[in-house]
Amino acid sequence: MVTAEELRDRCLSFVGAEETFPFGPETSVFKVGGKMFALSQLEAESLRVSVKCEPQLVEALRAEHAAVIPGYHLNKRHWNTVILDGSLADEAVGEMIEDSYDLVVSKLPRARQQALDWGGAD
């Protein structure tokens, strides 16, 4: 099961990723190029992470996994909240975070992508 420390480390492992606190000290917002790709209340009793997702995958992930729900206080068409209760493999959670990062970077200007040495989503 993913811990808060592992979640923070995973989100910060991407080139150019930074942790910010625009919604107060209790909510970690992970950004790349000034754009949010994940957010979590790392000290919450029920650890969750919200990630951006391709609109065509949002519903499929929710249908497939009980731990994936519509993004809390986010655009439900583009964001899912993943409950980190151990029901999803750590690898699957990591892939969702990486996909969110890649989706955000793919929308950045080409010069910004090159500065991040981003080669595109696999």
C-alpha positions in Angstrom: 0.0 0.0 0.0 1.3 3.4 -1.0 2.3 5.6 2.0 2.2 9.4 2.1 6.0 9.6 1.9 6.0 7.2 -1.1 3.3 9.3 -2.8 5.2 12.5 -2.3 8.4 10.9 -3.5 6.7 9.5 -6.6 5.1 12.8 -7.5 8.4 14.7 -7.1 10.4 12.0 -9.1 9.4 13.6 -12.4 11.6 16.2 -14.1 10.4 19.7 -13.2 7.9 18.5 -10.6 7.4 20.8 -7.6 5.2 20.6 -4.4 3.2 23.7 -3.7 0.5 24.6 -1.2 -2.0 27.0 -2.9 -5.0 25.6 -0.9 -3.3 25.8 2.5 -0.7 23.8 4.4 -2.7 20.6 4.5 -3.0 20.1 0.7 0.1 19.2 -1.3 -0.4 20.3 -5.0 2.2 18.8 -7.4 2.9 20.8 -10.5 5.0 20.8 -13.6 5.4 23.9 -15.7 3.1 25.7 -13.2 0.2 23.3 -14.0 -1.2 20.8 -11.5 -0.9 17.1 -12.2 -1.7 15.7 -8.7 -2.9 16.8 -5.3 -3.3 15.1 -2.0 -3.8 15.7 1.7 -0.8 13.7 2.8 -1.7 13.8 6.5 -5.3 12.7 6.0 -6.5 9.6 7.8 -7.7 8.2 4.4 -4.9 8.8 2.0 -6.0 9.8 -1.5 -4.5 11.3 -4.6 -6.3 13.2 -7.4 -4.9 12.8 -10.8 -5.7 14.2 -14.3 -6.9 11.7 -16.8 -7.9 11.5 -20.5 -11.7 12.0 -20.6 -12.2 8.8 -22.5 -10.4 6.8 -19.7 -12.1 8.5 -16.7 -15.2 6.5 -16.6 -13.5 3.2 -17.5 -11.1 3.5 -14.6 -14.0 4.3 -12.2 -16.0 1.3 -13.5 -13.0 -1.0 -13.2 -11.8 0.1 -9.7 -13.9 0.8 -6.7 -11.0 2.9 -5.3 -11.2 5.3 -8.3 -13.9 7.9 -7.8 -14.7 11.3 -9.5 -12.2 14.0 -8.7 -13.1 15.7 -5.4 -13.7 19.4 -6.0 -12.3 19.0 -9.5 -13.6 18.8 -13.0 -15.1 15.3 -13.0 -14.6 14.9 -16.8 -10.8 15.3 -16.4 -9.9 14.2 -12.8 -10.1 11.1 -10.7 -9.5 10.7 -7.0 -7.8 7.4 -6.1 -8.3 6.1 -2.6 -5.0 4.5 -1.5 -6.5 1.7 0.6 -4.3 -1.1 -0.8 -7.0 -2.4 -3.2 -5.0 -1.0 -6.2 -1.5 -2.2 -6.9 1.2 0.3 -6.1 2.3 0.0 -9.7 -1.2 0.9 -11.0 -1.2 4.0 -8.8 2.2 5.0 -10.0 1.1 4.6 -13.6 -1.9 6.9 -13.0 0.3 9.6 -11.5 2.8 9.2 -14.4 -0.1 9.4 -17.0 -1.3 12.6 -15.3 2.2 14.1 -15.4 2.5 13.2 -19.1 -0.9 14.6 -19.9 -0.1 17.9 -18.3 3.4 18.1 -19.9 1.9 17.2 -23.3 -0.2 20.5 -23.1 2.8 22.7 -22.3 4.5 24.7 -25.1 7.1 22.7 -27.0 10.0 24.8 -25.6 8.8 23.9 -22.1 8.6 20.2 -23.0 12.1 20.4 -24.4 13.4 22.1 -21.3 12.0 19.2 -19.3 13.7 16.8 -21.7 10.3 15.2 -22.2 10.1 12.7 -25.0 6.4 12.1 -24.9 4.2 9.5 -23.2 5.3 5.9 -23.8 
